[in-house]
Amino acid sequence: MTPHIPNIELDGMADAQDRRARRMERLLVWAILILGCLYFWSALAAGLFK
């Protein structure tokens, strides 16, 4: 009688999915920040060296 083992496994899977989602979210935020900075500086450079 151990009905709680599958629940623990499901919880572990959910935790792993949460961690993966958070990592993707953080990666997306960093990518947007970096792309935004690159765009800003390239636009600035294009304006300065026109």
Secondary structure, DSSP 8 states (H G I E B T S, - for coil): --TTHHHHHHHHHHHHHHHHHHHHHHHHHHHHHHHHHHHHHHHHHHHHT-
